[in-house]
Amino acid sequence: MKQKIILPATLPHHRPLSQLLNSFVEKVPVRHVFLSRFQASGKSYLIIHLDCSRMPDGLFPDRQTRKAWSRYGIHLILLAGNDMEKHLALGTLFLQRHCTASTLVYNSGRHELPGEELSRSMKKFRQIRQKYRFTCRLLNEEIRKAEKMGSFITAYHVYTSLFEHHLFHLEFLCPGRYFLQDTLDQRLMRLEPFFPEIRSFLLKKTGNTYYITEALLSAGKAETGKEYSHLRAEFREAVAIAGQKLHELVKRTFRDIRISVKYPDHIPEPAAGTQTDSPYESVVRILTRRFPIEEIFLFRQEEAICVGRKITRLHLLLIANTITNNDLDLLAQAVLQKTGRKYMIVPMVHSAAWIQEHLWESQPFFRKAMQPENAIYTAAFPTVIHWHAL
């Protein structure tokens, strides 16, 4: 009978999590279990080191299983023996960061912990970072050459390779395994829980696809059909911006890993808050209390006289998915009444995806209305719209 794995009592919900863990590994040979902390997402890593050289087919946890663990603030990571060997060979510092004696919660026998001398791993880590930068420079130079020649199909193909290059490093450095066989959409979706800020520069078209990846794939369709009109060339500036954001994410990840391993007692400073007191706070509270609104933009305001009293009329753009025209009328009435007729709102509501789909006819208006300085409320991340290149 297998020994039960007991997670530390300091971990919130440790009892149900221990039950969930034991039911998951019941039929799987396990060598080690580690519980570590991932600063970027604020969640914990539960790393299961399998007692086999290769990952068994069909064992990797599906999205539903990962979401179940995520609800408890846990990233579930499965690594086989060859995965550990790759980390040691390439010098990712993953093992030194997450798989140590201080993070060990279970050892099935007298197995030694995977690892090597830190100075040797640090040297490899510098080399992998240098190789990453070198490949980025090469691919960016190829993109510049293609764009200079006006070959946007070629540029998109190279951009695809550049995105894959970024994703490989994010995957291997953070979830600990790379997924070269998966699509760009699948890989980005898997990385989102580790890097929630991906939502701040990549807009989803559907629940599991992105506009930028669709644009990149259009190069293949244009080439296969020999029809240039299939190419989503209007996204070329947005593709460049997204590529740069991914590059910055990888650079930050390299830096954070080096600091966390070299200075294990270092506590990252919290990000500086950007919220400031707004004269429209009362209006924002009324609107957001009733509906899940992602962002509110005040793109015009004016003074008016209503029933002999001066009133401020606010023209608002609400970024949301489930607000009807009837809801807007009720919201306008609520604001008027609850602010003592100080404010009157003229609201319009659209989802970010709807705006993206209608840029051909409405880009000038929305680009002006959605200037960052016009935002009076942001729920999580600023709304991302991939503005078309004109």
The 8 nearest C-alpha neighbors of each residue, nearest first, counted from 0:
[[1, 2, 3, 25, 26, 107, 21, 28],
 [0, 2, 3, 25, 107, 4, 21, 26],
 [1, 3, 4, 0, 107, 5, 21, 105],
 [4, 2, 1, 5, 21, 17, 0, 18],
 [3, 5, 21, 2, 105, 6, 17, 20],
 [6, 4, 17, 3, 7, 104, 105, 14],
 [5, 7, 17, 13, 8, 4, 104, 10],
 [8, 6, 9, 10, 5, 13, 104, 34],
 [7, 9, 10, 13, 6, 11, 14, 12],
 [10, 8, 7, 11, 13, 6, 12, 14],
 [9, 11, 13, 8, 7, 12, 6, 14],
 [10, 12, 13, 9, 8, 71, 14, 16],
 [13, 11, 14, 15, 16, 10, 71, 8],
 [12, 14, 16, 10, 11, 8, 15, 6],
 [13, 15, 17, 16, 12, 18, 6, 8],
 [16, 14, 18, 17, 13, 12, 19, 20],
 [15, 17, 19, 13, 18, 14, 20, 12],
 [18, 16, 20, 14, 19, 15, 5, 6],
 [17, 19, 15, 21, 16, 20, 22, 14],
 [18, 20, 16, 22, 17, 21, 15, 23],
 [21, 19, 17, 23, 18, 22, 16, 24],
 [22, 20, 18, 24, 23, 19, 25, 17],
 [21, 23, 25, 19, 20, 24, 18, 26],
 [22, 24, 20, 21, 25, 19, 26, 27],
 [25, 23, 27, 21, 26, 22, 20, 29],
 [24, 26, 22, 23, 21, 27, 1, 28],
 [27, 25, 24, 28, 23, 22, 29, 21],
 [26, 28, 24, 25, 29, 49, 23, 50],
 [27, 29, 50, 49, 30, 26, 51, 24],
 [30, 28, 49, 50, 31, 48, 27, 107],
 [29, 31, 50, 107, 49, 48, 106, 28],
 [32, 30, 106, 48, 105, 29, 47, 107],
 [31, 33, 47, 105, 46, 104, 48, 103],
 [34, 32, 103, 46, 102, 104, 45, 98],
 [33, 35, 45, 102, 44, 46, 103, 104],
 [34, 36, 44, 97, 43, 102, 33, 45],
 [35, 37, 43, 44, 38, 42, 34, 41],
 [38, 36, 42, 43, 39, 41, 40, 44],
 [37, 39, 41, 40, 36, 42, 267, 43],
 [40, 38, 37, 41, 194, 193, 42, 252],
 [39, 41, 42, 193, 38, 37, 194, 195],
 [40, 42, 38, 39, 37, 43, 36, 72],
 [43, 41, 72, 40, 37, 73, 36, 74],
 [44, 42, 36, 73, 35, 37, 74, 72],
 [43, 45, 74, 35, 34, 36, 73, 46],
 [44, 46, 34, 75, 33, 76, 74, 43],
 [47, 45, 76, 33, 32, 44, 77, 75],
 [46, 48, 32, 77, 49, 31, 76, 78],
 [49, 47, 31, 78, 30, 79, 32, 29],
 [48, 50, 29, 79, 30, 51, 28, 47],
 [49, 51, 30, 29, 28, 48, 79, 80],
 [52, 50, 49, 53, 80, 79, 28, 54],
 [51, 53, 80, 81, 79, 50, 54, 49],
 [54, 52, 79, 51, 81, 55, 80, 82],
 [53, 55, 79, 56, 52, 58, 78, 51],
 [56, 54, 58, 53, 57, 59, 51, 79],
 [57, 55, 58, 54, 59, 53, 60, 79],
 [56, 58, 59, 55, 60, 54, 61, 53],
 [59, 57, 56, 55, 60, 54, 61, 77],
 [58, 60, 57, 61, 77, 54, 56, 55],
 [61, 59, 64, 58, 65, 62, 63, 77],
 [60, 62, 64, 63, 65, 59, 58, 66],
 [61, 63, 65, 64, 66, 60, 189, 67],
 [64, 62, 66, 65, 61, 67, 60, 68],
 [63, 65, 67, 61, 66, 62, 60, 68],
 [64, 66, 62, 68, 67, 63, 69, 61],
 [65, 67, 69, 63, 68, 64, 62, 70],
 [68, 66, 64, 65, 69, 70, 63, 71],
 [69, 67, 65, 73, 70, 66, 71, 64],
 [68, 70, 66, 72, 73, 71, 67, 65],
 [69, 71, 68, 72, 67, 66, 73, 65],
 [70, 72, 69, 68, 73, 67, 12, 11],
 [71, 73, 69, 42, 70, 43, 68, 74],
 [74, 72, 69, 43, 68, 71, 42, 44],
 [73, 75, 44, 43, 45, 69, 76, 68],
 [76, 74, 45, 73, 44, 46, 65, 68],
 [75, 77, 46, 45, 47, 74, 78, 174],
 [78, 76, 47, 46, 48, 75, 79, 59],
 [79, 77, 48, 82, 49, 47, 76, 80],
 [80, 78, 49, 53, 82, 54, 52, 81],
 [79, 81, 52, 83, 82, 51, 53, 84],
 [80, 82, 84, 52, 83, 79, 53, 85],
 [81, 83, 85, 79, 80, 84, 78, 86],
 [84, 82, 86, 80, 81, 85, 87, 79],
 [83, 85, 81, 87, 82, 86, 88, 80],
 [86, 84, 88, 82, 87, 83, 89, 81],
 [87, 85, 83, 89, 84, 91, 88, 90],
 [86, 88, 84, 90, 85, 89, 83, 114],
 [87, 89, 85, 86, 90, 84, 123, 91],
 [90, 88, 86, 87, 91, 85, 123, 127],
 [89, 91, 123, 124, 120, 87, 92, 86],
 [90, 92, 93, 86, 124, 89, 172, 87],
 [93, 91, 95, 94, 90, 96, 120, 124],
 [94, 92, 96, 91, 95, 97, 172, 86],
 [93, 95, 98, 97, 96, 92, 114, 99],
 [96, 94, 92, 93, 97, 98, 99, 260],
 [95, 97, 93, 94, 260, 92, 98, 259],
 [98, 96, 94, 35, 95, 93, 99, 102],
 [99, 97, 94, 33, 95, 102, 96, 103],
 [100, 98, 102, 101, 97, 103, 95, 94],
 [99, 101, 103, 102, 98, 112, 104, 33],
 [100, 102, 99, 103, 98, 104, 33, 35],
 [101, 103, 34, 33, 99, 100, 35, 98],
 [104, 102, 33, 100, 101, 105, 32, 99],
 [103, 105, 33, 32, 102, 6, 34, 106],
 [106, 104, 32, 31, 103, 4, 107, 33],
 [105, 107, 31, 108, 30, 32, 110, 104],
 [106, 108, 30, 31, 105, 29, 109, 110],
 [109, 107, 110, 106, 30, 31, 111, 105],
 [110, 108, 111, 107, 106, 112, 30, 31],
 [109, 111, 108, 112, 106, 30, 107, 31],
 [110, 112, 113, 109, 114, 108, 106, 31],
 [111, 113, 114, 110, 99, 100, 98, 31],
 [114, 112, 111, 94, 83, 115, 98, 99],
 [113, 115, 112, 94, 95, 87, 116, 99],
 [114, 116, 117, 120, 113, 119, 87, 95],
 [117, 115, 119, 118, 120, 114, 121, 95],
 [116, 118, 120, 119, 121, 115, 95, 114],
 [119, 117, 121, 120, 116, 122, 115, 123],
 [118, 120, 122, 117, 121, 116, 123, 115],
 [119, 121, 90, 117, 123, 122, 118, 124],
 [122, 120, 124, 118, 123, 119, 117, 125],
 [121, 123, 119, 125, 124, 120, 118, 126],
 [124, 122, 90, 126, 120, 121, 125, 127],
 [123, 125, 90, 121, 127, 126, 122, 91],
 [126, 124, 128, 122, 123, 127, 129, 121],
 [125, 127, 123, 129, 124, 128, 130, 122],
 [128, 126, 130, 124, 129, 125, 131, 123],
 [127, 129, 131, 125, 126, 130, 124, 132],
 [128, 130, 126, 132, 131, 127, 133, 125],
 [131, 129, 133, 127, 128, 132, 126, 134],
 [130, 132, 128, 129, 134, 133, 127, 135],
 [133, 131, 135, 129, 130, 134, 136, 128],
 [132, 134, 130, 136, 135, 131, 129, 137],
 [133, 135, 137, 131, 136, 132, 130, 138],
 [136, 134, 132, 138, 133, 137, 139, 131],
 [135, 137, 139, 133, 134, 138, 140, 132],
 [138, 136, 134, 140, 135, 139, 133, 141],
 [137, 139, 141, 135, 140, 136, 134, 142],
 [140, 138, 142, 136, 141, 137, 135, 143],
 [139, 141, 143, 137, 138, 142, 136, 144],
 [142, 140, 138, 144, 139, 143, 145, 137],
 [141, 143, 154, 139, 145, 140, 144, 146],
 [144, 142, 140, 146, 141, 145, 147, 139],
 [143, 145, 147, 141, 142, 146, 140, 148],
 [144, 146, 150, 142, 148, 154, 147, 143],
 [147, 145, 149, 143, 148, 144, 150, 151],
 [146, 148, 144, 149, 145, 143, 150, 142],
 [147, 149, 145, 146, 150, 144, 151, 143],
 [150, 148, 146, 147, 151, 145, 144, 152],
 [151, 149, 145, 152, 148, 153, 146, 154],
 [150, 152, 154, 153, 149, 146, 155, 145],
 [153, 151, 218, 155, 154, 150, 156, 230],
 [152, 154, 156, 151, 155, 150, 145, 157],
 [153, 155, 151, 142, 157, 145, 152, 156],
 [156, 154, 158, 152, 157, 153, 215, 151],
 [155, 157, 153, 159, 158, 154, 152, 160],
 [158, 156, 160, 154, 159, 155, 161, 142],
 [157, 159, 161, 155, 160, 156, 154, 162],
 [160, 158, 156, 162, 157, 161, 155, 163],
 [159, 161, 157, 163, 158, 162, 164, 156],
 [160, 162, 158, 164, 159, 163, 157, 165],
 [163, 161, 159, 165, 164, 160, 158, 166],
 [164, 162, 166, 160, 161, 165, 167, 159],
 [163, 165, 161, 167, 162, 166, 160, 168],
 [166, 164, 162, 163, 168, 167, 161, 169],
 [165, 167, 169, 163, 168, 164, 170, 162],
 [168, 166, 170, 164, 165, 169, 177, 163],
 [167, 169, 171, 166, 170, 165, 172, 164],
 [168, 170, 166, 172, 167, 171, 173, 249],
 [171, 169, 177, 167, 174, 168, 173, 172],
 [170, 172, 175, 176, 168, 177, 173, 169],
 [171, 173, 169, 170, 175, 168, 91, 93],
 [172, 174, 175, 170, 171, 169, 193, 93],
 [175, 173, 170, 176, 171, 172, 76, 193],
 [174, 176, 171, 173, 172, 170, 177, 93],
 [177, 175, 171, 174, 170, 178, 82, 78],
 [176, 178, 170, 171, 167, 179, 175, 174],
 [179, 177, 180, 181, 176, 186, 167, 170],
 [178, 180, 181, 177, 167, 182, 163, 186],
 [179, 181, 178, 182, 177, 186, 183, 185],
 [182, 180, 179, 178, 185, 186, 183, 184],
 [183, 181, 185, 184, 186, 180, 179, 187],
 [182, 184, 186, 185, 187, 181, 212, 163],
 [185, 183, 187, 182, 208, 186, 188, 209],
 [186, 184, 188, 182, 183, 187, 181, 189],
 [185, 187, 189, 183, 188, 184, 182, 190],
 [188, 186, 190, 184, 189, 185, 183, 191],
 [187, 189, 185, 191, 186, 190, 184, 207],
 [188, 190, 186, 187, 191, 185, 192, 193],
 [189, 191, 187, 193, 188, 192, 194, 186],
 [190, 192, 194, 195, 188, 193, 189, 197],
 [193, 191, 194, 195, 190, 189, 40, 188],
 [194, 192, 190, 191, 40, 195, 39, 173],
 [193, 195, 191, 196, 192, 197, 190, 40],
 [194, 196, 191, 197, 192, 198, 193, 40],
 [197, 195, 198, 199, 194, 380, 200, 191],
 [196, 198, 199, 195, 200, 194, 201, 191],
 [199, 197, 196, 201, 200, 195, 202, 380],
 [198, 200, 196, 197, 380, 383, 201, 381],
 [201, 199, 198, 383, 197, 241, 202, 244],
 [202, 200, 198, 197, 199, 203, 383, 209],
 [203, 201, 209, 383, 210, 198, 204, 200],
 [204, 202, 209, 205, 208, 210, 201, 206],
 [203, 205, 209, 210, 208, 352, 202, 206],
 [206, 204, 208, 207, 203, 209, 352, 210],
 [205, 207, 208, 203, 204, 209, 188, 184],
 [206, 208, 205, 184, 188, 209, 203, 185],
 [209, 207, 205, 184, 204, 203, 206, 210],
 [210, 208, 203, 204, 211, 212, 202, 213],
 [209, 211, 213, 204, 212, 203, 202, 214],
 [210, 212, 214, 213, 209, 238, 215, 201],
 [213, 211, 215, 214, 209, 210, 216, 183],
 [214, 212, 216, 210, 211, 215, 217, 209],
 [213, 215, 211, 217, 231, 212, 216, 210],
 [216, 214, 212, 217, 213, 155, 218, 211],
 [217, 215, 213, 218, 214, 219, 212, 220],
 [216, 218, 230, 220, 214, 219, 215, 221],
 [219, 217, 152, 221, 216, 230, 220, 215],
 [218, 220, 222, 217, 221, 216, 223, 152],
 [221, 219, 217, 223, 222, 218, 224, 229],
 [222, 220, 229, 226, 218, 227, 224, 230],
 [221, 223, 225, 219, 220, 224, 218, 226],
 [224, 222, 220, 225, 221, 219, 226, 218],
 [223, 225, 226, 221, 222, 220, 229, 227],
 [226, 224, 222, 223, 221, 227, 220, 229],
 [225, 227, 221, 224, 228, 229, 222, 223],
 [226, 228, 221, 229, 230, 225, 222, 152],
 [227, 229, 230, 226, 221, 231, 232, 225],
 [230, 228, 221, 227, 226, 217, 231, 220],
 [231, 229, 217, 228, 218, 232, 221, 227],
 [232, 230, 214, 233, 234, 217, 229, 228],
 [231, 233, 234, 235, 230, 151, 214, 388],
 [232, 234, 387, 388, 231, 235, 389, 236],
 [235, 233, 237, 232, 387, 236, 231, 238],
 [234, 236, 238, 232, 237, 233, 239, 388],
 [237, 235, 239, 238, 234, 388, 240, 387],
 [236, 238, 240, 234, 385, 239, 235, 241],
 [239, 237, 235, 241, 236, 240, 234, 242],
 [238, 240, 242, 236, 237, 241, 243, 235],
 [239, 241, 237, 243, 242, 238, 244, 236],
 [242, 240, 244, 238, 243, 239, 237, 200],
 [243, 241, 239, 245, 240, 244, 238, 246],
 [242, 244, 246, 240, 241, 245, 247, 239],
 [245, 243, 241, 247, 246, 242, 248, 240],
 [246, 244, 248, 242, 247, 243, 241, 249],
 [245, 247, 243, 249, 244, 248, 242, 250],
 [248, 246, 250, 244, 245, 249, 251, 243],
 [247, 249, 245, 251, 246, 250, 252, 244],
 [248, 250, 252, 246, 251, 247, 169, 253],
 [251, 249, 247, 253, 252, 248, 246, 254],
 [250, 252, 254, 248, 249, 253, 255, 247],
 [253, 251, 249, 255, 254, 250, 256, 248],
 [252, 254, 250, 256, 251, 255, 249, 257],
 [253, 255, 251, 257, 252, 256, 258, 250],
 [256, 254, 252, 258, 257, 253, 259, 251],
 [255, 257, 259, 253, 254, 258, 252, 260],
 [256, 258, 254, 260, 255, 259, 261, 253],
 [257, 259, 261, 255, 262, 256, 260, 254],
 [260, 258, 263, 256, 262, 257, 261, 255],
 [261, 259, 263, 257, 258, 262, 96, 256],
 [262, 260, 258, 259, 257, 263, 256, 121],
 [261, 263, 259, 265, 258, 264, 260, 257],
 [264, 262, 259, 260, 265, 261, 258, 266],
 [265, 263, 262, 266, 259, 261, 260, 258],
 [266, 264, 262, 263, 267, 259, 258, 261],
 [265, 267, 264, 268, 263, 259, 269, 262],
 [268, 266, 269, 265, 38, 270, 255, 259],
 [267, 269, 266, 270, 271, 265, 38, 272],
 [270, 268, 271, 267, 272, 266, 38, 39],
 [269, 271, 272, 268, 267, 273, 39, 274],
 [272, 270, 269, 273, 268, 274, 275, 267],
 [271, 273, 274, 270, 275, 269, 268, 276],
 [272, 274, 275, 271, 270, 276, 377, 376],
 [273, 275, 272, 276, 277, 376, 377, 271],
 [276, 274, 277, 273, 272, 375, 278, 280],
 [275, 277, 278, 274, 280, 279, 375, 273],
 [276, 278, 279, 280, 275, 375, 274, 281],
 [277, 279, 280, 276, 281, 282, 375, 283],
 [280, 278, 277, 282, 281, 283, 375, 276],
 [281, 279, 283, 277, 282, 278, 284, 276],
 [280, 282, 284, 283, 279, 285, 338, 278],
 [283, 281, 285, 279, 280, 284, 334, 286],
 [282, 284, 280, 286, 281, 285, 287, 279],
 [285, 283, 281, 287, 282, 286, 288, 280],
 [284, 286, 282, 283, 288, 287, 281, 334],
 [287, 285, 283, 284, 288, 289, 282, 290],
 [288, 286, 290, 284, 289, 285, 292, 283],
 [287, 289, 285, 286, 284, 290, 291, 283],
 [288, 290, 287, 286, 285, 291, 330, 284],
 [289, 291, 287, 292, 288, 286, 322, 321],
 [292, 290, 287, 293, 319, 289, 288, 321],
 [293, 291, 319, 294, 290, 287, 318, 317],
 [292, 294, 378, 318, 319, 377, 291, 295],
 [293, 295, 377, 318, 376, 292, 317, 378],
 [296, 294, 317, 376, 374, 375, 316, 318],
 [297, 295, 374, 316, 373, 315, 375, 298],
 [296, 298, 315, 373, 299, 314, 374, 316],
 [297, 299, 368, 296, 373, 314, 315, 300],
 [300, 298, 314, 297, 313, 301, 315, 368],
 [301, 299, 313, 312, 314, 311, 298, 302],
 [302, 300, 312, 311, 303, 313, 299, 310],
 [301, 303, 311, 310, 312, 309, 300, 304],
 [304, 302, 310, 309, 311, 305, 301, 312],
 [303, 305, 309, 308, 307, 310, 306, 302],
 [304, 306, 308, 307, 309, 303, 310, 340],
 [307, 305, 308, 304, 309, 310, 303, 340],
 [306, 308, 305, 304, 309, 310, 303, 340],
 [309, 307, 305, 304, 306, 310, 303, 340],
 [308, 310, 304, 303, 305, 302, 307, 311],
 [309, 311, 341, 303, 342, 302, 304, 308],
 [312, 310, 302, 342, 301, 343, 303, 341],
 [311, 313, 343, 301, 300, 344, 342, 302],
 [314, 312, 300, 344, 345, 315, 343, 299],
 [315, 313, 345, 299, 346, 300, 297, 344],
 [316, 314, 346, 297, 296, 313, 345, 347],
 [315, 317, 296, 347, 348, 295, 346, 318],
 [316, 318, 348, 295, 319, 294, 347, 315],
 [319, 317, 294, 350, 349, 293, 348, 292],
 [320, 318, 292, 350, 293, 349, 317, 321],
 [319, 321, 350, 322, 349, 318, 292, 291],
 [320, 322, 319, 323, 290, 291, 350, 292],
 [321, 323, 326, 320, 319, 324, 327, 348],
 [324, 322, 326, 325, 327, 321, 348, 328],
 [325, 323, 327, 326, 328, 322, 348, 347],
 [324, 326, 328, 323, 327, 329, 322, 330],
 [327, 325, 323, 329, 324, 328, 322, 330],
 [326, 328, 330, 324, 325, 329, 331, 323],
 [327, 329, 331, 325, 326, 330, 332, 324],
 [330, 328, 326, 332, 327, 331, 333, 325],
 [331, 329, 327, 333, 332, 328, 326, 334],
 [330, 332, 328, 334, 329, 333, 344, 327],
 [331, 333, 329, 335, 330, 334, 336, 328],
 [334, 332, 330, 336, 335, 331, 337, 329],
 [335, 333, 331, 337, 336, 332, 338, 330],
 [334, 336, 340, 332, 343, 333, 338, 342],
 [335, 337, 333, 339, 334, 338, 340, 332],
 [336, 338, 334, 339, 333, 335, 340, 285],
 [339, 337, 341, 340, 336, 335, 334, 342],
 [338, 340, 336, 341, 337, 335, 342, 334],
 [341, 339, 335, 338, 342, 336, 310, 343],
 [342, 340, 310, 339, 338, 311, 335, 343],
 [343, 341, 311, 340, 310, 335, 312, 338],
 [342, 344, 312, 335, 311, 313, 334, 331],
 [343, 345, 313, 312, 331, 346, 314, 342],
 [344, 346, 314, 313, 315, 343, 347, 312],
 [347, 345, 315, 344, 314, 316, 348, 327],
 [346, 348, 316, 317, 315, 345, 349, 327],
 [347, 349, 317, 316, 318, 319, 346, 350],
 [350, 348, 318, 319, 353, 317, 351, 354],
 [349, 351, 319, 320, 353, 318, 352, 354],
 [350, 352, 354, 353, 355, 318, 349, 384],
 [351, 353, 355, 350, 354, 356, 204, 203],
 [354, 352, 356, 350, 355, 351, 349, 357],
 [353, 355, 351, 357, 352, 356, 358, 350],
 [356, 354, 352, 353, 357, 358, 384, 351],
 [355, 357, 353, 354, 358, 352, 359, 351],
 [358, 356, 354, 359, 355, 360, 361, 353],
 [357, 359, 362, 361, 360, 355, 356, 354],
 [360, 358, 357, 361, 362, 356, 387, 355],
 [359, 361, 358, 357, 362, 363, 364, 356],
 [360, 362, 358, 364, 363, 359, 357, 365],
 [361, 363, 358, 365, 364, 366, 360, 359],
 [364, 362, 366, 365, 361, 367, 358, 360],
 [365, 363, 367, 362, 366, 361, 368, 369],
 [364, 366, 368, 362, 367, 363, 369, 361],
 [367, 365, 363, 369, 364, 368, 362, 370],
 [366, 368, 365, 364, 369, 370, 363, 298],
 [367, 369, 365, 298, 366, 370, 364, 296],
 [370, 368, 366, 367, 365, 371, 296, 373],
 [369, 371, 373, 372, 368, 367, 366, 374],
 [372, 370, 373, 374, 369, 381, 296, 368],
 [371, 373, 370, 374, 375, 369, 296, 297],
 [374, 372, 296, 297, 371, 370, 298, 375],
 [375, 373, 296, 371, 372, 376, 295, 297],
 [376, 374, 295, 296, 373, 297, 377, 277],
 [375, 377, 295, 294, 374, 378, 283, 296],
 [376, 378, 294, 379, 293, 381, 380, 295],
 [379, 377, 293, 294, 380, 376, 292, 381],
 [380, 378, 377, 381, 293, 294, 199, 382],
 [379, 381, 199, 382, 378, 377, 198, 196],
 [382, 380, 377, 199, 383, 379, 294, 378],
 [383, 381, 380, 384, 199, 294, 351, 293],
 [382, 384, 200, 199, 202, 381, 385, 201],
 [383, 385, 386, 355, 382, 202, 351, 354],
 [386, 384, 237, 387, 383, 355, 234, 202],
 [387, 385, 384, 388, 237, 234, 362, 358],
 [388, 386, 233, 234, 389, 385, 358, 236],
 [387, 389, 233, 236, 234, 386, 235, 232],
 [388, 387, 233, 386, 236, 234, 232, 359]]
